[in-house]
């Protein structure tokens, strides 16, 4: 039996890496997918090669063990065909010769699939991952296919549909409740004739059609954004340092660095582009271009390193450039055949670069540690990728493509070194041309400017503290002074309102001093809890507190923080009442309302006096929700429970009519929230 958890954790061998490096976005996409998809899953493996499809669980992969027979006969697609004498074989072959017995380039695979009633209530989708050509038959009828299945190399047309990161094409399946037979006609003659690094074979995943289509679109968007991001960063470095070289040609290091970043940006773009290519000719051409570009980037990077830390180029650099130059054409024309040799050259180049930088650091050359830090990061990530390509170990934490991040770190350190060197040169020239009187004058002017800036800063801080009260708002304004302007923005946040129940009789019975002590004890404890959960206290209204989550500082998990904070506040009431008892004061209890919705946040008032606050119907709704909360109770709206990424437990739900709302509103009594907060309400405290 294939449990949902086992199927989710068991990634197919064909996922292993159809390209030299896979995308880090794979982990992000699959994590988001597991939270959102509601499709079908494989719940159990039947005798032979079979599975059962049930509803209500995440999308899962079909088992790789199918009934198999080499050769080609269209009658093998029929559901009534007797395949009892067929052997059970895996549908993924790897890059070597580990084919099923008798494999001659084409074969059939069959699986029995039982569809549960619960799985047939929603349209079913399928992702077909394969390298070669395939046809999927359902109960004897052709459902889908990729490429053209052939009986030899000439009649076959290959289609590469193996890259899950870019978002696979979601196909529909028409499956009624009951037993079905899936038959896959698969050929791959091209893999033998055209050597490449793709896994051979196929595998399928099934689930809810709408969820799978949405996930495919999301994956494609993430990968496109990642590709553009890395490419644009590299091109930005290229343009800046090329301009610096044109303005100051004597500093050739800027030209060498521009070459490094230019080749790196092109390589990154081509690397991501070739991963999405379905045509094998295009795929191999892009892969070859990427391998040639990485050699050019390695040579220019070593040239840059020598130019900043050595007076002359050593002879070994000439040999390295010659070897790389002779390998560029083979790397482009036959990237798979030259794969190992190119990786050896890259490793040698990185080792030599690291050695030169390490010597410079040991000799304490100015700024060497800056480049050294970048090289350590780059070498670590690149070595990780190369060793991963050699199969020395498996992916760590889902990271299969680390070099772009190491490359950005290296480029940043190199750019910082050049900027530091350029600044040092200018400072030296200024020191040689300046006389004592000029330096004194300059120093005096600097002190005057510093005093002026200090006065301006002090006035600004006084203005901030005169207009705002919370630390969060102060920090936000100090970082962005333009936020002082009156105005606001529309933003979806979570609002928490808490109020002491039965406080009016207490204020009438207790002396004013005791009332203030009681309120101050309550507010002090609640403030500590709110600050721990990074909420912003908008205002104290007597014995009531209004707290914002997600404004002014945005928090992606604002709803989760608000629910966790509300639970912690109610649990803290034991400590509040213990302190009240020690001071001879009565116990108090609190009701809390939590709501999520769009509001306008910003500065309310005038240029002379302003207040940071929120405006909107959801502010009013939160107050009315809080009014229905009993002592020790936390009431939350549907909106806040939907906005929480962590699981939320409720102890009850009731429909409550609220003023200004046409229909009764569902209010949930919140009792607990799951990881990473793992908070639970101790008692009602009522």
URFENHU-V164463 format. One record per pair of residues at least 12 apart in sequence whose ideal C-beta (glycine too) atoms are under 8 Angstrom apart, sorted by the first residue. I is the first residue (numbers start at 1). J is the second residue. D is the distance in whole Angstrom. If there is no record, write none. Layout:
I_J_D + I_J_D
This chain:
1_43_7 + 1_44_4 + 1_45_6 + 2_42_5 + 2_43_7 + 2_44_7 + 2_45_5 + 2_51_7 + 2_60_7 + 2_63_6 + 3_43_8 + 4_41_5 + 4_42_8 + 4_43_7 + 4_57_5 + 4_58_7 + 4_60_6 + 7_41_7 + 7_42_6 + 7_60_4 + 7_61_6 + 8_34_7 + 8_58_6 + 8_60_6 + 10_61_7 + 12_61_6 + 12_64_6 + 12_92_6 + 12_129_7 + 12_203_5 + 13_64_7 + 13_90_8 + 13_92_5 + 13_94_7 + 13_199_7 + 14_92_4 + 14_129_6 + 14_131_8 + 14_162_6 + 14_199_4 + 14_201_6 + 14_202_7 + 14_203_5 + 15_129_8 + 15_164_7 + 16_199_6 + 17_197_8 + 17_388_7 + 17_389_8 + 17_400_6 + 18_131_7 + 18_160_7 + 18_162_4 + 18_163_7 + 18_197_7 + 18_198_5 + 18_199_5 + 19_163_7 + 19_197_6 + 19_198_8 + 19_271_8 + 19_274_7 + 19_275_5 + 19_287_7 + 20_197_7 + 20_287_8 + 20_339_7 + 20_385_7 + 20_389_5 + 21_271_7 + 21_385_5 + 21_388_7 + 21_389_7 + 21_400_6 + 21_401_4 + 21_403_7 + 22_165_6 + 22_275_8 + 22_395_8 + 22_400_4 + 22_401_6 + 23_165_4 + 23_223_6 + 23_226_7 + 23_272_8 + 23_275_7 + 23_400_7 + 23_401_5 + 24_226_8 + 24_398_7 + 24_399_6 + 24_400_7 + 24_401_5 + 24_402_7 + 24_405_8 + 25_165_6 + 25_219_7 + 25_222_5 + 25_223_6 + 25_226_6 + 26_164_7 + 26_165_5 + 26_398_6 + 26_400_7 + 27_397_7 + 27_398_3 + 27_399_8 + 28_222_7 + 29_164_8 + 29_165_7 + 29_215_7 + 29_218_7 + 29_219_5 + 29_222_6 + 32_215_8 + 32_218_7 + 33_58_8 + 33_59_7 + 33_211_8 + 33_215_5 + 33_218_8 + 34_58_5 + 35_645_7 + 36_211_7 + 36_214_7 + 36_215_7 + 37_58_5 + 37_59_5 + 37_207_6 + 37_208_6 + 37_211_4 + 37_212_7 + 37_214_8 + 37_215_6 + 38_56_7 + 38_58_8 + 38_208_5 + 38_211_6 + 39_55_8 + 39_57_8 + 39_58_7 + 39_59_5 + 39_122_7 + 39_124_8 + 39_125_7 + 39_206_8 + 39_207_3 + 39_208_3 + 39_209_7 + 39_211_5 + 39_212_6 + 40_53_5 + 40_54_6 + 40_55_5 + 40_56_8 + 40_57_7 + 40_59_7 + 40_60_8 + 40_119_4 + 40_122_8 + 40_124_6 + 40_206_6 + 40_207_5 + 40_208_6 + 41_53_8 + 41_54_7 + 41_57_4 + 41_58_6 + 41_59_7 + 41_60_4 + 41_207_7 + 42_60_5 + 42_61_7 + 42_62_6 + 42_63_7 + 42_206_7 + 43_57_7 + 43_116_8 + 45_63_6 + 45_65_8 + 46_112_6 + 46_114_7 + 48_67_6 + 48_88_7 + 48_112_7 + 49_63_7 + 49_65_6 + 49_66_5 + 49_67_4 + 49_88_6 + 49_109_8 + 49_110_7 + 49_111_5 + 49_112_7 + 50_111_6 + 50_112_4 + 50_113_7 + 50_114_7 + 51_63_6 + 51_111_7 + 51_112_8 + 51_113_6 + 51_114_7 + 52_113_7 + 52_114_4 + 52_115_8 + 52_116_6 + 53_113_6 + 53_114_7 + 53_115_5 + 53_116_6 + 53_119_5 + 53_124_8 + 53_175_7 + 53_206_6 + 54_116_4 + 54_118_6 + 54_119_5 + 55_116_6 + 55_118_3 + 55_119_4 + 55_120_8 + 55_121_6 + 55_122_7 + 56_118_6 + 58_207_7 + 59_125_8 + 59_205_6 + 59_206_7 + 59_207_3 + 59_208_7 + 59_211_7 + 59_212_6 + 59_215_8 + 60_205_7 + 60_206_7 + 60_207_7 + 61_203_6 + 61_204_7 + 61_205_5 + 62_111_7 + 62_113_8 + 62_182_8 + 62_203_7 + 62_204_5 + 62_205_7 + 62_206_6 + 63_111_8 + 64_90_5 + 64_91_5 + 64_92_6 + 64_203_6 + 65_88_5 + 65_89_7 + 65_90_6 + 66_88_7 + 66_89_7 + 66_90_8 + 66_91_5 + 66_109_4 + 66_110_6 + 66_111_5 + 66_184_7 + 67_83_5 + 67_86_4 + 67_87_7 + 67_88_6 + 67_109_7 + 67_110_4 + 67_111_7 + 68_86_6 + 68_87_6 + 68_88_7 + 68_89_4 + 68_100_5 + 68_107_6 + 68_108_7 + 68_109_5 + 68_110_8 + 69_83_7 + 69_86_5 + 69_87_8 + 69_107_6 + 69_108_5 + 70_100_7 + 70_101_8 + 70_102_4 + 70_103_6 + 70_104_6 + 70_106_7 + 70_107_5 + 71_102_8 + 71_104_7 + 71_106_7 + 71_107_7 + 71_108_7 + 72_106_5 + 72_107_8 + 72_108_7 + 72_151_6 + 72_185_7 + 72_187_8 + 73_108_7 + 74_185_8 + 76_108_5 + 76_110_7 + 76_183_6 + 76_185_8 + 77_108_8 + 77_137_4 + 77_140_5 + 77_142_8 + 77_183_4 + 77_185_7 + 78_140_5 + 79_139_5 + 79_140_6 + 79_180_7 + 79_181_4 + 81_110_8 + 83_110_5 + 86_110_7 + 87_100_8 + 87_101_7 + 89_101_7 + 89_109_8 + 90_201_7 + 91_109_6 + 91_184_7 + 91_186_8 + 91_201_5 + 91_202_5 + 91_203_6 + 92_199_6 + 92_200_7 + 92_201_4 + 92_202_7 + 92_203_6 + 93_199_7 + 93_200_4 + 93_201_5 + 94_199_6 + 94_200_7 + 94_201_8 + 95_197_7 + 95_198_8 + 95_199_7 + 95_200_7 + 99_200_8 + 105_151_8 + 105_152_7 + 105_153_8 + 105_187_6 + 105_188_7 + 105_189_4 + 105_192_7 + 106_149_7 + 106_150_8 + 106_151_6 + 106_185_8 + 106_186_7 + 106_187_4 + 106_189_8 + 107_186_6 + 107_187_8 + 108_183_6 + 108_184_7 + 108_185_6 + 108_186_8 + 109_183_7 + 109_184_4 + 109_186_7 + 109_202_8 + 110_181_6 + 110_182_7 + 110_183_5 + 110_184_8 + 111_181_7 + 111_182_5 + 111_183_8 + 112_179_6 + 112_180_7 + 112_181_6 + 112_182_8 + 113_175_7 + 113_179_7 + 113_180_5 + 113_181_7 + 113_182_6 + 114_178_7 + 114_179_5 + 114_180_7 + 115_175_5 + 115_176_7 + 115_177_5 + 115_178_6 + 115_179_8 + 115_180_6 + 116_177_7 + 117_177_5 + 119_175_8 + 119_177_8 + 120_175_6 + 120_176_6 + 120_177_5 + 122_208_5 + 122_209_7 + 122_210_8 + 123_172_6 + 123_208_7 + 123_209_4 + 123_210_7 + 124_172_7 + 124_173_5 + 124_174_8 + 124_175_5 + 124_206_6 + 124_207_7 + 124_208_7 + 124_209_6 + 125_170_5 + 125_171_7 + 125_172_6 + 125_173_7 + 125_206_7 + 125_207_6 + 125_208_7 + 125_209_4 + 125_210_8 + 125_211_8 + 125_212_4 + 125_213_7 + 126_144_7 + 126_170_8 + 126_171_5 + 126_172_8 + 126_173_5 + 126_204_6 + 126_205_7 + 126_206_5 + 127_164_8 + 127_168_4 + 127_169_8 + 127_170_7 + 127_171_7 + 127_204_7 + 127_205_4 + 127_206_8 + 127_212_6 + 127_216_8 + 128_144_6 + 128_146_6 + 128_161_6 + 128_168_8 + 128_171_7 + 128_202_7 + 128_204_6 + 129_161_6 + 129_162_5 + 129_164_7 + 129_168_7 + 129_202_6 + 129_203_5 + 129_204_7 + 129_205_8 + 130_146_6 + 130_159_8 + 130_161_6 + 130_162_7 + 130_186_7 + 130_201_7 + 130_202_4 + 130_203_8 + 131_158_8 + 131_160_6 + 131_161_8 + 131_162_5 + 131_188_7 + 131_191_7 + 131_198_4 + 131_199_6 + 131_200_6 + 131_201_7 + 131_202_8 + 132_147_7 + 132_156_8 + 132_158_6 + 132_159_8 + 132_186_6 + 132_187_6 + 132_188_3 + 132_190_7 + 132_191_7 + 132_200_7 + 132_201_8 + 132_202_8 + 133_145_8 + 133_146_6 + 133_147_3 + 133_148_6 + 133_149_5 + 133_150_7 + 133_156_5 + 133_157_6 + 133_158_6 + 133_159_6 + 133_186_7 + 133_187_5 + 133_188_7 + 134_146_5 + 134_147_7 + 134_149_7 + 134_184_6 + 134_185_7 + 134_186_5 + 134_187_8 + 134_202_6 + 135_149_5 + 135_184_7 + 135_185_4 + 135_186_8 + 136_182_7 + 136_183_8 + 136_184_6 + 136_204_8 + 137_182_7 + 137_183_4 + 137_184_7 + 137_185_7 + 138_173_7 + 138_174_7 + 138_175_7 + 138_180_6 + 138_181_8 + 138_182_6 + 138_183_8 + 139_180_6 + 139_181_6 + 140_181_8 + 140_183_8 + 143_171_8 + 143_173_6 + 143_174_8 + 144_171_5 + 146_159_4 + 146_161_5 + 147_159_3 + 149_185_5 + 149_186_7 + 149_187_5 + 150_187_6 + 150_189_7 + 151_187_7 + 152_189_6 + 153_189_4 + 153_190_6 + 153_192_8 + 153_193_5 + 156_187_5 + 156_188_8 + 156_189_5 + 156_190_6 + 158_188_8 + 158_190_4 + 158_194_8 + 158_279_8 + 158_280_5 + 159_278_5 + 159_279_8 + 160_198_6 + 160_277_7 + 160_278_5 + 160_279_7 + 160_280_6 + 160_283_6 + 161_278_6 + 162_198_6 + 162_199_6 + 163_275_5 + 163_276_6 + 164_219_7 + 165_219_6 + 165_223_5 + 165_275_7 + 166_219_6 + 166_220_6 + 166_223_5 + 166_275_6 + 166_276_4 + 167_215_7 + 167_216_4 + 167_217_6 + 167_218_7 + 167_219_4 + 167_220_4 + 167_223_7 + 168_216_6 + 169_216_7 + 170_209_7 + 170_212_5 + 170_213_4 + 170_216_5 + 172_209_6 + 173_206_7 + 182_204_8 + 184_202_6 + 186_201_7 + 186_202_6 + 188_200_5 + 188_201_8 + 190_280_6 + 194_280_6 + 194_284_7 + 195_334_8 + 195_336_5 + 195_337_6 + 196_280_7 + 196_283_7 + 196_284_6 + 196_287_7 + 196_335_8 + 196_336_5 + 197_287_7 + 197_336_5 + 197_339_7 + 198_283_8 + 223_272_7 + 223_275_8 + 223_276_8 + 226_272_7 + 227_268_7 + 227_269_6 + 227_272_4 + 227_273_7 + 230_265_8 + 230_268_5 + 230_269_8 + 230_272_8 + 230_404_5 + 230_407_8 + 230_408_7 + 231_265_5 + 231_268_6 + 231_269_4 + 231_272_8 + 232_265_8 + 233_265_8 + 233_408_6 + 233_411_8 + 234_261_5 + 234_262_7 + 234_264_5 + 234_265_3 + 234_268_6 + 234_407_8 + 234_411_7 + 235_261_7 + 235_262_7 + 235_265_5 + 237_257_7 + 237_258_8 + 237_261_4 + 237_265_8 + 237_411_5 + 237_415_6 + 238_258_5 + 238_261_4 + 238_262_4 + 238_265_6 + 239_258_8 + 240_415_8 + 241_254_4 + 241_255_8 + 241_257_5 + 241_258_4 + 241_261_7 + 241_415_7 + 241_418_7 + 242_254_7 + 242_255_7 + 242_258_4 + 244_418_8 + 244_422_7 + 245_258_6 + 248_422_8 + 251_418_8 + 251_421_8 + 251_422_7 + 252_307_7 + 253_304_6 + 253_307_5 + 253_308_6 + 253_418_6 + 253_421_8 + 254_418_6 + 256_300_6 + 256_303_5 + 256_304_4 + 256_307_6 + 257_304_5 + 257_414_6 + 257_415_7 + 257_418_6 + 259_300_4 + 259_303_8 + 259_304_8 + 260_297_6 + 260_300_5 + 260_301_5 + 260_304_6 + 260_411_7 + 260_414_7 + 261_411_6 + 263_293_5 + 263_294_8 + 263_296_5 + 263_297_4 + 263_300_6 + 264_297_5 + 264_407_6 + 264_411_7 + 266_293_5 + 267_290_6 + 267_293_4 + 267_294_5 + 267_297_6 + 268_404_6 + 268_407_7 + 270_286_5 + 270_289_5 + 270_290_5 + 270_293_6 + 271_290_5 + 273_286_6 + 274_286_3 + 274_287_5 + 274_289_8 + 274_290_6 + 284_335_7 + 284_336_8 + 287_335_5 + 287_336_8 + 288_331_6 + 288_332_4 + 288_333_6 + 288_334_7 + 288_335_4 + 289_332_6 + 290_335_8 + 291_331_4 + 291_332_7 + 291_335_5 + 291_338_7 + 291_339_8 + 291_342_5 + 292_328_5 + 292_329_8 + 292_331_5 + 292_332_4 + 294_342_7 + 294_346_6 + 295_324_5 + 295_327_6 + 295_328_6 + 295_331_6 + 295_342_6 + 295_345_7 + 295_346_7 + 296_324_8 + 296_328_7 + 298_324_7 + 298_345_7 + 298_346_6 + 298_349_4 + 298_350_8 + 299_320_7 + 299_321_5 + 299_324_5 + 299_325_8 + 299_349_7 + 301_349_7 + 301_353_6 + 302_317_6 + 302_320_7 + 302_349_5 + 302_352_6 + 302_353_6 + 303_317_7 + 304_414_7 + 305_353_5 + 305_356_5 + 305_357_6 + 305_371_7 + 305_375_8 + 306_356_7 + 308_371_7 + 308_417_7 + 308_421_8 + 309_356_5 + 309_357_7 + 309_359_7 + 309_360_4 + 309_365_6 + 309_368_7 + 310_356_7 + 316_352_7 + 320_345_8 + 320_348_7 + 320_349_6 + 320_352_7 + 323_345_6 + 324_345_6 + 324_349_8 + 327_341_6 + 327_342_6 + 327_345_6 + 339_389_8 + 340_390_8 + 343_386_5 + 343_389_6 + 343_390_7 + 346_382_7 + 346_386_7 + 347_383_7 + 347_386_6 + 350_378_7 + 350_379_5 + 350_382_6 + 350_383_7 + 351_379_8 + 353_375_6 + 353_379_8 + 354_375_5 + 354_376_8 + 354_379_5 + 357_371_6 + 357_372_5 + 357_375_5 + 358_372_7 + 360_372_7 + 366_421_8 + 366_424_7 + 367_417_5 + 367_420_5 + 367_421_6 + 370_413_5 + 370_416_5 + 370_417_5 + 370_420_7 + 371_413_5 + 371_414_6 + 371_417_5 + 372_413_8 + 373_409_8 + 373_413_6 + 374_409_5 + 374_410_4 + 374_411_7 + 374_412_7 + 374_413_3 + 374_414_6 + 375_410_6 + 375_413_7 + 377_405_8 + 377_406_5 + 377_409_4 + 377_410_6 + 377_413_8 + 378_403_8 + 378_406_4 + 378_407_6 + 378_409_6 + 378_410_4 + 379_406_8 + 380_406_7 + 381_402_4 + 381_403_5 + 381_405_6 + 381_406_3 + 381_407_8 + 381_409_8 + 382_402_8 + 382_403_5 + 382_406_6 + 384_396_8 + 384_399_8 + 384_402_5 + 385_401_7 + 385_402_6 + 385_403_5 + 388_400_7 + 460_481_7 + 461_478_8 + 463_484_8 + 464_477_5 + 464_478_7 + 464_484_8 + 467_484_8 + 467_609_7 + 467_610_5 + 467_611_7 + 468_611_8 + 468_612_6 + 469_537_8 + 470_536_6 + 470_537_6 + 470_612_8 + 472_534_8 + 472_536_5 + 472_552_6 + 472_553_6 + 473_536_7 + 473_552_6 + 473_612_5 + 475_553_8 + 476_552_5 + 476_553_6 + 483_552_7 + 483_603_7 + 484_603_7 + 484_610_8 + 485_603_7 + 486_602_8 + 486_603_5 + 486_604_7 + 486_605_6 + 486_606_7 + 486_607_7 + 486_610_6 + 487_602_5 + 487_603_6 + 488_600_5 + 488_601_6 + 488_602_2 + 488_603_7 + 488_604_8 + 488_615_7 + 489_600_7 + 489_601_6 + 489_602_6 + 490_598_6 + 490_599_7 + 490_600_6 + 491_550_7 + 491_551_6 + 491_554_8 + 491_598_7 + 491_599_7 + 491_600_8 + 491_601_5 + 492_550_7 + 492_596_7 + 492_597_7 + 492_598_5 + 492_599_8 + 492_643_8 + 493_548_6 + 493_549_6 + 493_550_4 + 493_551_5 + 493_558_6 + 493_596_7 + 493_597_8 + 493_599_6 + 493_601_7 + 493_614_7 + 494_548_8 + 494_549_4 + 494_550_6 + 494_558_5 + 494_559_5 + 494_561_8 + 494_562_4 + 494_594_7 + 494_595_7 + 494_596_5 + 494_640_6 + 494_643_7 + 495_546_7 + 495_547_7 + 495_548_6 + 495_549_8 + 495_562_8 + 495_594_7 + 495_595_6 + 495_596_8 + 495_597_8 + 495_599_7 + 495_614_7 + 495_618_7 + 495_619_6 + 495_622_4 + 496_535_7 + 496_545_8 + 496_546_8 + 496_547_4 + 496_548_8 + 496_549_7 + 496_562_5 + 496_565_6 + 496_566_6 + 496_592_7 + 496_593_7 + 496_594_5 + 496_622_8 + 497_544_7 + 497_545_7 + 497_546_5 + 497_547_8 + 497_592_7 + 497_593_5 + 497_594_8 + 497_622_5 + 497_623_6 + 497_625_8 + 497_626_4 + 498_526_7 + 498_544_7 + 498_545_5 + 498_547_8 + 498_566_8 + 498_569_6 + 498_590_5 + 498_591_7 + 498_592_5 + 498_593_8 + 498_626_7 + 499_543_6 + 499_544_4 + 499_545_8 + 499_590_7 + 499_591_6 + 499_626_6 + 499_627_8 + 500_522_7 + 500_543_4 + 500_544_8 + 500_588_5 + 500_589_7 + 500_590_6 + 501_588_8 + 501_589_5 + 501_590_7 + 501_591_6 + 501_630_7 + 501_631_4 + 502_588_8 + 502_589_7 + 502_631_8 + 503_542_7 + 503_543_5 + 503_588_7 + 506_518_7 + 506_586_7 + 506_588_7 + 510_585_8 + 510_586_8 + 514_585_6 + 517_583_6 + 517_585_7 + 518_580_6 + 518_585_5 + 518_586_8 + 518_588_7 + 519_542_8 + 519_543_6 + 521_576_6 + 521_579_5 + 521_580_6 + 521_583_7 + 521_585_8 + 522_543_7 + 522_576_5 + 522_588_6 + 522_590_8 + 523_540_6 + 523_545_7 + 525_572_5 + 525_575_6 + 525_576_5 + 525_579_8 + 526_545_6 + 526_569_6 + 526_572_7 + 528_572_8 + 529_565_6 + 529_568_5 + 529_569_5 + 529_572_5 + 530_545_8 + 530_547_5 + 530_565_6 + 530_569_8 + 532_565_8 + 532_568_7 + 533_549_8 + 533_561_5 + 533_562_8 + 533_564_6 + 533_565_4 + 533_568_7 + 534_549_8 + 534_553_8 + 534_555_6 + 534_561_6 + 535_547_4 + 535_548_7 + 535_549_5 + 535_561_7 + 535_562_7 + 535_565_6 + 536_548_4 + 536_549_7 + 536_551_7 + 536_552_7 + 536_553_7 + 538_612_8 + 538_613_6 + 538_614_7 + 539_613_8 + 547_562_8 + 547_565_7 + 548_601_7 + 548_614_6 + 549_561_5 + 549_562_4 + 549_565_7 + 551_601_4 + 551_614_7 + 552_601_7 + 552_612_6 + 557_645_6 + 557_646_8 + 558_596_8 + 558_643_8 + 559_596_5 + 559_640_5 + 559_643_4 + 559_644_5 + 559_645_8 + 560_644_5 + 560_645_6 + 560_646_5 + 560_673_7 + 560_677_7 + 562_594_5 + 562_596_8 + 562_640_7 + 563_594_6 + 563_634_8 + 563_636_7 + 563_640_7 + 563_644_6 + 563_646_8 + 563_648_6 + 563_670_6 + 563_673_5 + 563_677_8 + 563_679_8 + 564_673_5 + 564_677_4 + 564_679_5 + 566_592_5 + 566_594_5 + 566_634_5 + 566_636_8 + 566_670_7 + 567_634_7 + 567_670_7 + 567_671_8 + 567_672_7 + 567_673_7 + 567_679_4 + 567_680_7 + 567_681_5 + 568_679_6 + 569_590_7 + 569_592_6 + 570_590_7 + 570_592_7 + 570_632_6 + 570_634_6 + 570_681_6 + 570_682_8 + 570_685_6 + 571_679_8 + 571_681_7 + 571_682_5 + 573_588_8 + 573_589_7 + 573_590_6 + 573_632_7 + 573_685_5 + 574_682_7 + 574_685_7 + 576_588_7 + 589_631_4 + 589_632_6 + 589_685_6 + 589_686_6 + 590_631_7 + 590_632_7 + 590_685_7 + 591_626_6 + 591_627_8 + 591_629_3 + 591_630_6 + 591_631_6 + 591_632_8 + 591_633_6 + 591_635_8 + 592_626_6 + 592_629_6 + 592_633_7 + 592_634_5 + 592_635_7 + 593_622_5 + 593_623_7 + 593_624_8 + 593_625_4 + 593_626_3 + 593_627_7 + 593_628_7 + 593_629_5 + 593_634_8 + 593_635_5 + 593_636_8 + 594_622_7 + 594_625_7 + 594_634_7 + 594_635_7 + 594_636_4 + 594_637_7 + 594_640_5 + 594_670_7 + 595_618_6 + 595_621_5 + 595_622_4 + 595_625_6 + 595_636_7 + 595_637_5 + 595_639_6 + 595_640_6 + 596_618_8 + 596_637_7 + 596_639_4 + 596_640_4 + 596_642_8 + 596_643_4 + 597_616_7 + 597_617_7 + 597_618_3 + 597_621_7 + 597_637_8 + 597_639_6 + 598_616_7 + 598_618_7 + 599_614_5 + 599_615_6 + 599_616_3 + 599_618_6 + 599_619_6 + 600_614_7 + 600_615_5 + 600_616_6 + 601_613_8 + 601_614_5 + 617_660_7 + 618_639_8 + 620_660_7 + 621_637_7 + 621_658_7 + 621_660_8 + 621_661_7 + 621_665_8 + 624_658_5 + 624_659_6 + 624_660_8 + 625_637_6 + 625_658_7 + 625_665_8 + 625_667_6 + 628_656_5 + 628_667_6 + 630_684_8 + 630_686_6 + 631_684_7 + 631_685_7 + 631_686_4 + 632_683_7 + 632_684_4 + 632_685_3 + 632_686_4 + 633_669_6 + 633_684_7 + 633_686_7 + 634_669_7 + 634_670_4 + 634_671_8 + 634_681_7 + 635_667_5 + 635_668_7 + 635_669_6 + 635_670_7 + 636_648_8 + 636_650_8 + 636_667_7 + 636_668_5 + 636_670_5 + 637_665_7 + 637_666_8 + 637_667_7 + 637_668_8 + 638_665_8 + 638_666_5 + 638_668_7 + 641_668_6 + 641_670_8 + 644_673_7 + 646_673_5 + 646_674_5 + 646_675_6 + 646_676_7 + 646_677_6 + 647_673_7 + 647_674_4 + 648_668_8 + 648_670_6 + 648_672_7 + 648_673_5 + 648_674_7 + 649_670_8 + 649_671_5 + 649_672_4 + 649_673_7 + 649_674_8 + 649_680_8 + 650_668_4 + 650_669_6 + 650_670_6 + 650_671_6 + 651_669_5 + 651_671_4 + 652_668_7 + 652_669_4 + 653_666_6 + 653_667_7 + 653_668_5 + 653_669_7 + 654_666_8 + 654_667_6 + 654_669_8 + 655_667_8
